[in-house]
Amino acid sequence: MAITRINHFEAKVGSEQALYEFLQSVISVVKKCTGCLGCQLLRSIENPANLVIIEQWDNIESHKQAANAIPPETLKDAFALFAKPPAGVYYAV
């Protein structure tokens, strides 16, 4: 069953562009992962510190396996850009 994952991010003050660029780089990796049907980064018009990634996957397991495609040290560096921990939820039609 195909699923959609919506991930919410909030950048620290002054880190908005850096977080946006980091997430763009992650998307380029995610799109190449097995089971990825689509991935899009959106930035809030009202508050550029708020970002969303919308991912479509063939199933939840494919999404979970794709997390291994991002090197842990890269993810660790990104946490310095977050105002609060990212949050994500799976959805289905």
PDB file of N, CA, C and O in Angstrom:
ATOM      1  N   MET A   1       0.846  -1.174   0.000  1.00  0.00           N
ATOM      2  CA  MET A   1       0.000   0.000   0.000  1.00  0.00           C
ATOM      3  C   MET A   1       0.896   1.244   0.000  1.00  0.00           C
ATOM      4  O   MET A   1       1.769   1.376   0.857  1.00  0.00           O
ATOM      5  N   ALA A   2       0.688   2.142  -0.942  1.00  0.00           N
ATOM      6  CA  ALA A   2       1.444   3.382  -1.016  1.00  0.00           C
ATOM      7  C   ALA A   2       1.082   4.283   0.169  1.00  0.00           C
ATOM      8  O   ALA A   2      -0.066   4.333   0.611  1.00  0.00           O
ATOM      9  N   ILE A   3       2.093   4.985   0.663  1.00  0.00           N
ATOM     10  CA  ILE A   3       1.884   5.881   1.806  1.00  0.00           C
ATOM     11  C   ILE A   3       2.492   7.251   1.512  1.00  0.00           C
ATOM     12  O   ILE A   3       3.309   7.410   0.605  1.00  0.00           O
ATOM     13  N   THR A   4       2.069   8.232   2.303  1.00  0.00           N
ATOM     14  CA  THR A   4       2.658   9.568   2.262  1.00  0.00           C
ATOM     15  C   THR A   4       3.184   9.868   3.647  1.00  0.00           C
ATOM     16  O   THR A   4       2.523   9.595   4.649  1.00  0.00           O
ATOM     17  N   ARG A   5       4.361  10.422   3.697  1.00  0.00           N
ATOM     18  CA  ARG A   5       4.965  10.851   4.968  1.00  0.00           C
ATOM     19  C   ARG A   5       5.125  12.363   4.907  1.00  0.00           C
ATOM     20  O   ARG A   5       5.721  12.894   3.970  1.00  0.00           O
ATOM     21  N   ILE A   6       4.589  13.057   5.911  1.00  0.00           N
ATOM     22  CA  ILE A   6       4.735  14.510   5.985  1.00  0.00           C
ATOM     23  C   ILE A   6       5.606  14.812   7.196  1.00  0.00           C
ATOM     24  O   ILE A   6       5.283  14.446   8.326  1.00  0.00           O
ATOM     25  N   ASN A   7       6.728  15.496   6.931  1.00  0.00           N
ATOM     26  CA  ASN A   7       7.724  15.809   7.949  1.00  0.00           C
ATOM     27  C   ASN A   7       7.781  17.313   8.160  1.00  0.00           C
ATOM     28  O   ASN A   7       7.870  18.074   7.197  1.00  0.00           O
ATOM     29  N   HIS A   8       7.730  17.748   9.425  1.00  0.00           N
ATOM     30  CA  HIS A   8       7.759  19.169   9.767  1.00  0.00           C
ATOM     31  C   HIS A   8       9.106  19.514  10.407  1.00  0.00           C
ATOM     32  O   HIS A   8       9.617  18.774  11.247  1.00  0.00           O
ATOM     33  N   PHE A   9       9.667  20.650   9.994  1.00  0.00           N
ATOM     34  CA  PHE A   9      10.948  21.126  10.505  1.00  0.00           C
ATOM     35  C   PHE A   9      10.819  22.601  10.857  1.00  0.00           C
ATOM     36  O   PHE A   9      10.114  23.352  10.183  1.00  0.00           O
ATOM     37  N   GLU A  10      11.504  23.007  11.917  1.00  0.00           N
ATOM     38  CA  GLU A  10      11.572  24.427  12.264  1.00  0.00           C
ATOM     39  C   GLU A  10      13.040  24.780  12.472  1.00  0.00           C
ATOM     40  O   GLU A  10      13.724  24.173  13.296  1.00  0.00           O
ATOM     41  N   ALA A  11      13.515  25.764  11.717  1.00  0.00           N
ATOM     42  CA  ALA A  11      14.910  26.192  11.800  1.00  0.00           C
ATOM     43  C   ALA A  11      15.123  27.155  12.959  1.00  0.00           C
ATOM     44  O   ALA A  11      14.239  27.937  13.308  1.00  0.00           O
ATOM     45  N   LYS A  12      16.322  27.083  13.552  1.00  0.00           N
ATOM     46  CA  LYS A  12      16.717  28.090  14.531  1.00  0.00           C
ATOM     47  C   LYS A  12      16.819  29.433  13.829  1.00  0.00           C
ATOM     48  O   LYS A  12      17.069  29.500  12.626  1.00  0.00           O
ATOM     49  N   VAL A  13      16.626  30.494  14.586  1.00  0.00           N
ATOM     50  CA  VAL A  13      16.772  31.841  14.031  1.00  0.00           C
ATOM     51  C   VAL A  13      18.176  31.970  13.437  1.00  0.00           C
ATOM     52  O   VAL A  13      19.171  31.644  14.085  1.00  0.00           O
ATOM     53  N   GLY A  14      18.235  32.443  12.212  1.00  0.00           N
ATOM     54  CA  GLY A  14      19.503  32.610  11.513  1.00  0.00           C
ATOM     55  C   GLY A  14      19.955  31.383  10.741  1.00  0.00           C
ATOM     56  O   GLY A  14      20.934  31.449   9.997  1.00  0.00           O
ATOM     57  N   SER A  15      19.251  30.247  10.907  1.00  0.00           N
ATOM     58  CA  SER A  15      19.621  28.997  10.230  1.00  0.00           C
ATOM     59  C   SER A  15      18.630  28.594   9.155  1.00  0.00           C
ATOM     60  O   SER A  15      18.701  27.485   8.625  1.00  0.00           O
ATOM     61  N   GLU A  16      17.705  29.486   8.829  1.00  0.00           N
ATOM     62  CA  GLU A  16      16.630  29.145   7.898  1.00  0.00           C
ATOM     63  C   GLU A  16      17.171  28.674   6.540  1.00  0.00           C
ATOM     64  O   GLU A  16      16.768  27.622   6.045  1.00  0.00           O
ATOM     65  N   GLN A  17      18.068  29.437   5.948  1.00  0.00           N
ATOM     66  CA  GLN A  17      18.593  29.081   4.626  1.00  0.00           C
ATOM     67  C   GLN A  17      19.474  27.838   4.701  1.00  0.00           C
ATOM     68  O   GLN A  17      19.420  26.987   3.813  1.00  0.00           O
ATOM     69  N   ALA A  18      20.277  27.728   5.744  1.00  0.00           N
ATOM     70  CA  ALA A  18      21.142  26.556   5.894  1.00  0.00           C
ATOM     71  C   ALA A  18      20.312  25.277   6.019  1.00  0.00           C
ATOM     72  O   ALA A  18      20.661  24.255   5.427  1.00  0.00           O
ATOM     73  N   LEU A  19      19.216  25.324   6.784  1.00  0.00           N
ATOM     74  CA  LEU A  19      18.365  24.150   6.916  1.00  0.00           C
ATOM     75  C   LEU A  19      17.683  23.834   5.590  1.00  0.00           C
ATOM     76  O   LEU A  19      17.583  22.669   5.205  1.00  0.00           O
ATOM     77  N   TYR A  20      17.219  24.854   4.900  1.00  0.00           N
ATOM     78  CA  TYR A  20      16.590  24.642   3.591  1.00  0.00           C
ATOM     79  C   TYR A  20      17.563  23.937   2.641  1.00  0.00           C
ATOM     80  O   TYR A  20      17.190  22.977   1.967  1.00  0.00           O
ATOM     81  N   GLU A  21      18.795  24.411   2.589  1.00  0.00           N
ATOM     82  CA  GLU A  21      19.801  23.816   1.700  1.00  0.00           C
ATOM     83  C   GLU A  21      20.145  22.391   2.123  1.00  0.00           C
ATOM     84  O   GLU A  21      20.328  21.518   1.276  1.00  0.00           O
ATOM     85  N   PHE A  22      20.232  22.155   3.435  1.00  0.00           N
ATOM     86  CA  PHE A  22      20.488  20.801   3.915  1.00  0.00           C
ATOM     87  C   PHE A  22      19.367  19.859   3.483  1.00  0.00           C
ATOM     88  O   PHE A  22      19.624  18.769   2.972  1.00  0.00           O
ATOM     89  N   LEU A  23      18.127  20.288   3.693  1.00  0.00           N
ATOM     90  CA  LEU A  23      16.997  19.427   3.329  1.00  0.00           C
ATOM     91  C   LEU A  23      16.940  19.183   1.827  1.00  0.00           C
ATOM     92  O   LEU A  23      16.564  18.093   1.397  1.00  0.00           O
ATOM     93  N   GLN A  24      17.302  20.168   1.028  1.00  0.00           N
ATOM     94  CA  GLN A  24      17.375  19.957  -0.427  1.00  0.00           C
ATOM     95  C   GLN A  24      18.381  18.856  -0.748  1.00  0.00           C
ATOM     96  O   GLN A  24      18.122  18.002  -1.596  1.00  0.00           O
ATOM     97  N   SER A  25      19.524  18.875  -0.072  1.00  0.00           N
ATOM     98  CA  SER A  25      20.543  17.853  -0.334  1.00  0.00           C
ATOM     99  C   SER A  25      20.051  16.467   0.080  1.00  0.00           C
ATOM    100  O   SER A  25      20.364  15.474  -0.577  1.00  0.00           O
ATOM    101  N   VAL A  26      19.286  16.399   1.163  1.00  0.00           N
ATOM    102  CA  VAL A  26      18.721  15.121   1.612  1.00  0.00           C
ATOM    103  C   VAL A  26      17.732  14.595   0.586  1.00  0.00           C
ATOM    104  O   VAL A  26      17.713  13.400   0.289  1.00  0.00           O
ATOM    105  N   ILE A  27      16.915  15.480   0.049  1.00  0.00           N
ATOM    106  CA  ILE A  27      15.918  15.065  -0.943  1.00  0.00           C
ATOM    107  C   ILE A  27      16.580  14.451  -2.168  1.00  0.00           C
ATOM    108  O   ILE A  27      16.062  13.486  -2.729  1.00  0.00           O
ATOM    109  N   SER A  28      17.711  14.992  -2.588  1.00  0.00           N
ATOM    110  CA  SER A  28      18.383  14.427  -3.764  1.00  0.00           C
ATOM    111  C   SER A  28      18.817  12.988  -3.512  1.00  0.00           C
ATOM    112  O   SER A  28      18.860  12.183  -4.443  1.00  0.00           O
ATOM    113  N   VAL A  29      19.139  12.656  -2.266  1.00  0.00           N
ATOM    114  CA  VAL A  29      19.492  11.282  -1.899  1.00  0.00           C
ATOM    115  C   VAL A  29      18.238  10.423  -1.796  1.00  0.00           C
ATOM    116  O   VAL A  29      18.200   9.312  -2.325  1.00  0.00           O
ATOM    117  N   VAL A  30      17.219  10.929  -1.121  1.00  0.00           N
ATOM    118  CA  VAL A  30      15.981  10.180  -0.884  1.00  0.00           C
ATOM    119  C   VAL A  30      15.314   9.778  -2.193  1.00  0.00           C
ATOM    120  O   VAL A  30      14.816   8.660  -2.317  1.00  0.00           O
ATOM    121  N   LYS A  31      15.302  10.679  -3.168  1.00  0.00           N
ATOM    122  CA  LYS A  31      14.640  10.389  -4.445  1.00  0.00           C
ATOM    123  C   LYS A  31      15.245   9.189  -5.166  1.00  0.00           C
ATOM    124  O   LYS A  31      14.583   8.581  -6.007  1.00  0.00           O
ATOM    125  N   LYS A  32      16.487   8.839  -4.855  1.00  0.00           N
ATOM    126  CA  LYS A  32      17.170   7.712  -5.490  1.00  0.00           C
ATOM    127  C   LYS A  32      16.937   6.394  -4.753  1.00  0.00           C
ATOM    128  O   LYS A  32      17.346   5.338  -5.235  1.00  0.00           O
ATOM    129  N   CYS A  33      16.290   6.446  -3.601  1.00  0.00           N
ATOM    130  CA  CYS A  33      16.086   5.249  -2.783  1.00  0.00           C
ATOM    131  C   CYS A  33      14.981   4.359  -3.353  1.00  0.00           C
ATOM    132  O   CYS A  33      13.999   4.832  -3.926  1.00  0.00           O
ATOM    133  N   THR A  34      15.176   3.072  -3.175  1.00  0.00           N
ATOM    134  CA  THR A  34      14.184   2.089  -3.610  1.00  0.00           C
ATOM    135  C   THR A  34      12.852   2.348  -2.918  1.00  0.00           C
ATOM    136  O   THR A  34      12.795   2.477  -1.696  1.00  0.00           O
ATOM    137  N   GLY A  35      11.796   2.421  -3.693  1.00  0.00           N
ATOM    138  CA  GLY A  35      10.454   2.599  -3.151  1.00  0.00           C
ATOM    139  C   GLY A  35       9.986   4.033  -3.087  1.00  0.00           C
ATOM    140  O   GLY A  35       8.816   4.280  -2.798  1.00  0.00           O
ATOM    141  N   CYS A  36      10.875   5.000  -3.352  1.00  0.00           N
ATOM    142  CA  CYS A  36      10.462   6.404  -3.315  1.00  0.00           C
ATOM    143  C   CYS A  36       9.671   6.733  -4.578  1.00  0.00           C
ATOM    144  O   CYS A  36      10.151   6.545  -5.696  1.00  0.00           O
ATOM    145  N   LEU A  37       8.467   7.221  -4.381  1.00  0.00           N
ATOM    146  CA  LEU A  37       7.593   7.592  -5.494  1.00  0.00           C
ATOM    147  C   LEU A  37       7.597   9.096  -5.744  1.00  0.00           C
ATOM    148  O   LEU A  37       7.123   9.559  -6.782  1.00  0.00           O
ATOM    149  N   GLY A  38       8.134   9.862  -4.786  1.00  0.00           N
ATOM    150  CA  GLY A  38       8.203  11.310  -4.926  1.00  0.00           C
ATOM    151  C   GLY A  38       8.597  11.950  -3.609  1.00  0.00           C
ATOM    152  O   GLY A  38       8.376  11.386  -2.537  1.00  0.00           O
ATOM    153  N   CYS A  39       9.187  13.143  -3.703  1.00  0.00           N
ATOM    154  CA  CYS A  39       9.636  13.850  -2.511  1.00  0.00           C
ATOM    155  C   CYS A  39       9.715  15.330  -2.846  1.00  0.00           C
ATOM    156  O   CYS A  39      10.284  15.717  -3.867  1.00  0.00           O
ATOM    157  N   GLN A  40       9.137  16.160  -1.972  1.00  0.00           N
ATOM    158  CA  GLN A  40       9.063  17.589  -2.246  1.00  0.00           C
ATOM    159  C   GLN A  40       9.305  18.373  -0.961  1.00  0.00           C
ATOM    160  O   GLN A  40       8.772  18.032   0.095  1.00  0.00           O
ATOM    161  N   LEU A  41      10.119  19.433  -1.063  1.00  0.00           N
ATOM    162  CA  LEU A  41      10.394  20.331   0.052  1.00  0.00           C
ATOM    163  C   LEU A  41       9.596  21.606  -0.133  1.00  0.00           C
ATOM    164  O   LEU A  41       9.612  22.207  -1.207  1.00  0.00           O
ATOM    165  N   LEU A  42       8.890  22.022   0.926  1.00  0.00           N
ATOM    166  CA  LEU A  42       8.108  23.255   0.895  1.00  0.00           C
ATOM    167  C   LEU A  42       8.558  24.163   2.032  1.00  0.00           C
ATOM    168  O   LEU A  42       8.891  23.696   3.122  1.00  0.00           O
ATOM    169  N   ARG A  43       8.565  25.479   1.760  1.00  0.00           N
ATOM    170  CA  ARG A  43       8.920  26.469   2.782  1.00  0.00           C
ATOM    171  C   ARG A  43       7.710  27.370   2.991  1.00  0.00           C
ATOM    172  O   ARG A  43       7.080  27.813   2.031  1.00  0.00           O
ATOM    173  N   SER A  44       7.393  27.638   4.255  1.00  0.00           N
ATOM    174  CA  SER A  44       6.264  28.496   4.586  1.00  0.00           C
ATOM    175  C   SER A  44       6.465  29.899   4.041  1.00  0.00           C
ATOM    176  O   SER A  44       7.552  30.466   4.145  1.00  0.00           O
ATOM    177  N   ILE A  45       5.416  30.452   3.463  1.00  0.00           N
ATOM    178  CA  ILE A  45       5.453  31.832   2.974  1.00  0.00           C
ATOM    179  C   ILE A  45       5.421  32.794   4.163  1.00  0.00           C
ATOM    180  O   ILE A  45       6.100  33.821   4.150  1.00  0.00           O
ATOM    181  N   GLU A  46       4.640  32.467   5.182  1.00  0.00           N
ATOM    182  CA  GLU A  46       4.499  33.345   6.341  1.00  0.00           C
ATOM    183  C   GLU A  46       5.720  33.330   7.253  1.00  0.00           C
ATOM    184  O   GLU A  46       6.060  34.349   7.854  1.00  0.00           O
ATOM    185  N   ASN A  47       6.382  32.173   7.358  1.00  0.00           N
ATOM    186  CA  ASN A  47       7.528  32.035   8.258  1.00  0.00           C
ATOM    187  C   ASN A  47       8.546  31.089   7.634  1.00  0.00           C
ATOM    188  O   ASN A  47       8.373  29.873   7.711  1.00  0.00           O
ATOM    189  N   PRO A  48       9.603  31.612   7.019  1.00  0.00           N
ATOM    190  CA  PRO A  48      10.572  30.767   6.325  1.00  0.00           C
ATOM    191  C   PRO A  48      11.336  29.800   7.232  1.00  0.00           C
ATOM    192  O   PRO A  48      12.081  28.955   6.736  1.00  0.00           O
ATOM    193  N   ALA A  49      11.166  29.910   8.546  1.00  0.00           N
ATOM    194  CA  ALA A  49      11.789  28.943   9.457  1.00  0.00           C
ATOM    195  C   ALA A  49      11.037  27.617   9.452  1.00  0.00           C
ATOM    196  O   ALA A  49      11.575  26.602   9.895  1.00  0.00           O
ATOM    197  N   ASN A  50       9.785  27.610   8.952  1.00  0.00           N
ATOM    198  CA  ASN A  50       8.964  26.395   8.908  1.00  0.00           C
ATOM    199  C   ASN A  50       9.062  25.743   7.544  1.00  0.00           C
ATOM    200  O   ASN A  50       8.755  26.346   6.516  1.00  0.00           O
ATOM    201  N   LEU A  51       9.500  24.487   7.564  1.00  0.00           N
ATOM    202  CA  LEU A  51       9.687  23.710   6.342  1.00  0.00           C
ATOM    203  C   LEU A  51       8.948  22.388   6.464  1.00  0.00           C
ATOM    204  O   LEU A  51       8.762  21.865   7.563  1.00  0.00           O
ATOM    205  N   VAL A  52       8.530  21.855   5.322  1.00  0.00           N
ATOM    206  CA  VAL A  52       7.836  20.574   5.271  1.00  0.00           C
ATOM    207  C   VAL A  52       8.422  19.765   4.124  1.00  0.00           C
ATOM    208  O   VAL A  52       8.682  20.291   3.042  1.00  0.00           O
ATOM    209  N   ILE A  53       8.624  18.481   4.379  1.00  0.00           N
ATOM    210  CA  ILE A  53       8.961  17.553   3.297  1.00  0.00           C
ATOM    211  C   ILE A  53       7.787  16.586   3.179  1.00  0.00           C
ATOM    212  O   ILE A  53       7.353  15.978   4.157  1.00  0.00           O
ATOM    213  N   ILE A  54       7.290  16.466   1.957  1.00  0.00           N
ATOM    214  CA  ILE A  54       6.207  15.521   1.668  1.00  0.00           C
ATOM    215  C   ILE A  54       6.811  14.410   0.820  1.00  0.00           C
ATOM    216  O   ILE A  54       7.321  14.652  -0.274  1.00  0.00           O
ATOM    217  N   GLU A  55       6.746  13.190   1.341  1.00  0.00           N
ATOM    218  CA  GLU A  55       7.326  12.033   0.666  1.00  0.00           C
ATOM    219  C   GLU A  55       6.229  11.037   0.316  1.00  0.00           C
ATOM    220  O   GLU A  55       5.299  10.828   1.095  1.00  0.00           O
ATOM    221  N   GLN A  56       6.342  10.425  -0.852  1.00  0.00           N
ATOM    222  CA  GLN A  56       5.459   9.325  -1.235  1.00  0.00           C
ATOM    223  C   GLN A  56       6.330   8.080  -1.387  1.00  0.00           C
ATOM    224  O   GLN A  56       7.388   8.109  -2.016  1.00  0.00           O
ATOM    225  N   TRP A  57       5.854   6.989  -0.793  1.00  0.00           N
ATOM    226  CA  TRP A  57       6.599   5.726  -0.783  1.00  0.00           C
ATOM    227  C   TRP A  57       5.677   4.570  -1.148  1.00  0.00           C
ATOM    228  O   TRP A  57       4.458   4.645  -0.996  1.00  0.00           O
ATOM    229  N   ASP A  58       6.298   3.499  -1.636  1.00  0.00           N
ATOM    230  CA  ASP A  58       5.503   2.312  -1.940  1.00  0.00           C
ATOM    231  C   ASP A  58       5.014   1.632  -0.670  1.00  0.00           C
ATOM    232  O   ASP A  58       3.980   0.964  -0.685  1.00  0.00           O
ATOM    233  N   ASN A  59       5.763   1.797   0.453  1.00  0.00           N
ATOM    234  CA  ASN A  59       5.329   1.278   1.742  1.00  0.00           C
ATOM    235  C   ASN A  59       6.180   1.898   2.864  1.00  0.00           C
ATOM    236  O   ASN A  59       7.190   2.549   2.594  1.00  0.00           O
ATOM    237  N   ILE A  60       5.775   1.695   4.094  1.00  0.00           N
ATOM    238  CA  ILE A  60       6.469   2.286   5.241  1.00  0.00           C
ATOM    239  C   ILE A  60       7.877   1.718   5.374  1.00  0.00           C
ATOM    240  O   ILE A  60       8.814   2.450   5.694  1.00  0.00           O
ATOM    241  N   GLU A  61       8.030   0.442   5.136  1.00  0.00           N
ATOM    242  CA  GLU A  61       9.351  -0.187   5.277  1.00  0.00           C
ATOM    243  C   GLU A  61      10.375   0.445   4.337  1.00  0.00           C
ATOM    244  O   GLU A  61      11.526   0.642   4.728  1.00  0.00           O
ATOM    245  N   SER A  62       9.983   0.761   3.122  1.00  0.00           N
ATOM    246  CA  SER A  62      10.902   1.428   2.189  1.00  0.00           C
ATOM    247  C   SER A  62      11.350   2.769   2.748  1.00  0.00           C
ATOM    248  O   SER A  62      12.524   3.127   2.648  1.00  0.00           O
ATOM    249  N   HIS A  63      10.422   3.508   3.335  1.00  0.00           N
ATOM    250  CA  HIS A  63      10.777   4.799   3.934  1.00  0.00           C
ATOM    251  C   HIS A  63      11.780   4.604   5.063  1.00  0.00           C
ATOM    252  O   HIS A  63      12.772   5.329   5.143  1.00  0.00           O
ATOM    253  N   LYS A  64      11.535   3.648   5.919  1.00  0.00           N
ATOM    254  CA  LYS A  64      12.430   3.402   7.048  1.00  0.00           C
ATOM    255  C   LYS A  64      13.818   2.980   6.581  1.00  0.00           C
ATOM    256  O   LYS A  64      14.816   3.398   7.168  1.00  0.00           O
ATOM    257  N   GLN A  65      13.900   2.163   5.539  1.00  0.00           N
ATOM    258  CA  GLN A  65      15.193   1.746   5.006  1.00  0.00           C
ATOM    259  C   GLN A  65      15.939   2.918   4.381  1.00  0.00           C
ATOM    260  O   GLN A  65      17.168   2.963   4.430  1.00  0.00           O
ATOM    261  N   ALA A  66      15.216   3.860   3.798  1.00  0.00           N
ATOM    262  CA  ALA A  66      15.841   5.020   3.156  1.00  0.00           C
ATOM    263  C   ALA A  66      16.565   5.900   4.169  1.00  0.00           C
ATOM    264  O   ALA A  66      17.513   6.600   3.811  1.00  0.00           O
ATOM    265  N   ALA A  67      16.137   5.874   5.412  1.00  0.00           N
ATOM    266  CA  ALA A  67      16.802   6.677   6.444  1.00  0.00           C
ATOM    267  C   ALA A  67      18.269   6.297   6.570  1.00  0.00           C
ATOM    268  O   ALA A  67      19.089   7.118   6.979  1.00  0.00           O
ATOM    269  N   ASN A  68      18.605   5.072   6.225  1.00  0.00           N
ATOM    270  CA  ASN A  68      19.999   4.613   6.286  1.00  0.00           C
ATOM    271  C   ASN A  68      20.857   5.193   5.172  1.00  0.00           C
ATOM    272  O   ASN A  68      22.082   5.083   5.219  1.00  0.00           O
ATOM    273  N   ALA A  69      20.242   5.803   4.180  1.00  0.00           N
ATOM    274  CA  ALA A  69      20.991   6.378   3.059  1.00  0.00           C
ATOM    275  C   ALA A  69      21.675   7.688   3.437  1.00  0.00           C
ATOM    276  O   ALA A  69      22.600   8.124   2.752  1.00  0.00           O
ATOM    277  N   ILE A  70      21.231   8.315   4.515  1.00  0.00           N
ATOM    278  CA  ILE A  70      21.817   9.573   4.976  1.00  0.00           C
ATOM    279  C   ILE A  70      22.856   9.231   6.044  1.00  0.00           C
ATOM    280  O   ILE A  70      22.514   8.625   7.060  1.00  0.00           O
ATOM    281  N   PRO A  71      24.112   9.609   5.831  1.00  0.00           N
ATOM    282  CA  PRO A  71      25.145   9.286   6.831  1.00  0.00           C
ATOM    283  C   PRO A  71      24.799   9.880   8.206  1.00  0.00           C
ATOM    284  O   PRO A  71      24.384  11.035   8.291  1.00  0.00           O
ATOM    285  N   PRO A  72      24.968   9.097   9.276  1.00  0.00           N
ATOM    286  CA  PRO A  72      24.621   9.570  10.627  1.00  0.00           C
ATOM    287  C   PRO A  72      25.320  10.877  11.007  1.00  0.00           C
ATOM    288  O   PRO A  72      24.722  11.725  11.669  1.00  0.00           O
ATOM    289  N   GLU A  73      26.566  11.047  10.602  1.00  0.00           N
ATOM    290  CA  GLU A  73      27.281  12.276  10.952  1.00  0.00           C
ATOM    291  C   GLU A  73      26.660  13.486  10.260  1.00  0.00           C
ATOM    292  O   GLU A  73      26.691  14.591  10.801  1.00  0.00           O
ATOM    293  N   THR A  74      26.097  13.288   9.073  1.00  0.00           N
ATOM    294  CA  THR A  74      25.413  14.366   8.359  1.00  0.00           C
ATOM    295  C   THR A  74      24.149  14.765   9.107  1.00  0.00           C
ATOM    296  O   THR A  74      23.868  15.952   9.272  1.00  0.00           O
ATOM    297  N   LEU A  75      23.393  13.779   9.556  1.00  0.00           N
ATOM    298  CA  LEU A  75      22.180  14.058  10.323  1.00  0.00           C
ATOM    299  C   LEU A  75      22.512  14.740  11.646  1.00  0.00           C
ATOM    300  O   LEU A  75      21.801  15.649  12.076  1.00  0.00           O
ATOM    301  N   LYS A  76      23.583  14.306  12.286  1.00  0.00           N
ATOM    302  CA  LYS A  76      23.982  14.912  13.555  1.00  0.00           C
ATOM    303  C   LYS A  76      24.285  16.395  13.366  1.00  0.00           C
ATOM    304  O   LYS A  76      23.885  17.215  14.193  1.00  0.00           O
ATOM    305  N   ASP A  77      24.980  16.747  12.297  1.00  0.00           N
ATOM    306  CA  ASP A  77      25.288  18.149  12.012  1.00  0.00           C
ATOM    307  C   ASP A  77      24.012  18.969  11.791  1.00  0.00           C
ATOM    308  O   ASP A  77      23.947  20.136  12.175  1.00  0.00           O
ATOM    309  N   ALA A  78      23.011  18.358  11.179  1.00  0.00           N
ATOM    310  CA  ALA A  78      21.768  19.060  10.880  1.00  0.00           C
ATOM    311  C   ALA A  78      21.012  19.433  12.150  1.00  0.00           C
ATOM    312  O   ALA A  78      20.294  20.433  12.163  1.00  0.00           O
ATOM    313  N   PHE A  79      21.156  18.655  13.209  1.00  0.00           N
ATOM    314  CA  PHE A  79      20.409  18.941  14.440  1.00  0.00           C
ATOM    315  C   PHE A  79      20.780  20.297  15.025  1.00  0.00           C
ATOM    316  O   PHE A  79      20.000  20.876  15.782  1.00  0.00           O
ATOM    317  N   ALA A  80      21.946  20.806  14.691  1.00  0.00           N
ATOM    318  CA  ALA A  80      22.337  22.140  15.148  1.00  0.00           C
ATOM    319  C   ALA A  80      21.493  23.234  14.488  1.00  0.00           C
ATOM    320  O   ALA A  80      21.471  24.370  14.962  1.00  0.00           O
ATOM    321  N   LEU A  81      20.809  22.900  13.411  1.00  0.00           N
ATOM    322  CA  LEU A  81      19.992  23.863  12.672  1.00  0.00           C
ATOM    323  C   LEU A  81      18.537  23.898  13.138  1.00  0.00           C
ATOM    324  O   LEU A  81      17.806  24.833  12.811  1.00  0.00           O
ATOM    325  N   PHE A  82      18.114  22.894  13.894  1.00  0.00           N
ATOM    326  CA  PHE A  82      16.721  22.766  14.297  1.00  0.00           C
ATOM    327  C   PHE A  82      16.400  23.576  15.552  1.00  0.00           C
ATOM    328  O   PHE A  82      17.160  23.558  16.521  1.00  0.00           O
ATOM    329  N   ALA A  83      15.275  24.283  15.530  1.00  0.00           N
ATOM    330  CA  ALA A  83      14.785  24.966  16.725  1.00  0.00           C
ATOM    331  C   ALA A  83      14.142  23.969  17.685  1.00  0.00           C
ATOM    332  O   ALA A  83      14.152  24.165  18.900  1.00  0.00           O
ATOM    333  N   LYS A  84      13.581  22.894  17.122  1.00  0.00           N
ATOM    334  CA  LYS A  84      12.985  21.814  17.911  1.00  0.00           C
ATOM    335  C   LYS A  84      13.106  20.544  17.089  1.00  0.00           C
ATOM    336  O   LYS A  84      13.338  20.618  15.883  1.00  0.00           O
ATOM    337  N   PRO A  85      12.955  19.383  17.706  1.00  0.00           N
ATOM    338  CA  PRO A  85      13.103  18.131  16.957  1.00  0.00           C
ATOM    339  C   PRO A  85      12.082  18.049  15.797  1.00  0.00           C
ATOM    340  O   PRO A  85      10.936  18.476  15.938  1.00  0.00           O
ATOM    341  N   PRO A  86      12.514  17.501  14.668  1.00  0.00           N
ATOM    342  CA  PRO A  86      11.586  17.303  13.557  1.00  0.00           C
ATOM    343  C   PRO A  86      10.475  16.332  13.952  1.00  0.00           C
ATOM    344  O   PRO A  86      10.639  15.512  14.855  1.00  0.00           O
ATOM    345  N   ALA A  87       9.345  16.444  13.257  1.00  0.00           N
ATOM    346  CA  ALA A  87       8.211  15.549  13.510  1.00  0.00           C
ATOM    347  C   ALA A  87       7.673  15.068  12.175  1.00  0.00           C
ATOM    348  O   ALA A  87       7.628  15.825  11.205  1.00  0.00           O
ATOM    349  N   GLY A  88       7.264  13.802  12.129  1.00  0.00           N
ATOM    350  CA  GLY A  88       6.713  13.249  10.906  1.00  0.00           C
ATOM    351  C   GLY A  88       5.608  12.260  11.193  1.00  0.00           C
ATOM    352  O   GLY A  88       5.594  11.602  12.233  1.00  0.00           O
ATOM    353  N   VAL A  89       4.671  12.163  10.245  1.00  0.00           N
ATOM    354  CA  VAL A  89       3.518  11.273  10.380  1.00  0.00           C
ATOM    355  C   VAL A  89       3.271  10.594   9.042  1.00  0.00           C
ATOM    356  O   VAL A  89       3.418  11.206   7.984  1.00  0.00           O
ATOM    357  N   TYR A  90       2.892   9.317   9.103  1.00  0.00           N
ATOM    358  CA  TYR A  90       2.505   8.566   7.893  1.00  0.00           C
ATOM    359  C   TYR A  90       1.010   8.748   7.641  1.00  0.00           C
ATOM    360  O   TYR A  90       0.202   8.820   8.568  1.00  0.00           O
ATOM    361  N   TYR A  91       0.670   8.819   6.340  1.00  0.00           N
ATOM    362  CA  TYR A  91      -0.725   8.926   5.919  1.00  0.00           C
ATOM    363  C   TYR A  91      -0.992   7.943   4.788  1.00  0.00           C
ATOM    364  O   TYR A  91      -0.083   7.585   4.038  1.00  0.00           O
ATOM    365  N   ALA A  92      -2.237   7.513   4.671  1.00  0.00           N
ATOM    366  CA  ALA A  92      -2.668   6.658   3.568  1.00  0.00           C
ATOM    367  C   ALA A  92      -4.016   7.167   3.052  1.00  0.00           C
ATOM    368  O   ALA A  92      -4.765   7.834   3.766  1.00  0.00           O
ATOM    369  N   VAL A  93      -4.295   6.837   1.812  1.00  0.00           N
ATOM    370  CA  VAL A  93      -5.579   7.230   1.207  1.00  0.00           C
ATOM    371  C   VAL A  93      -6.656   6.318   1.742  1.00  0.00           C
ATOM    372  O   VAL A  93      -7.823   6.459   1.374  1.00  0.00           O
TER     373      VAL A  93
END
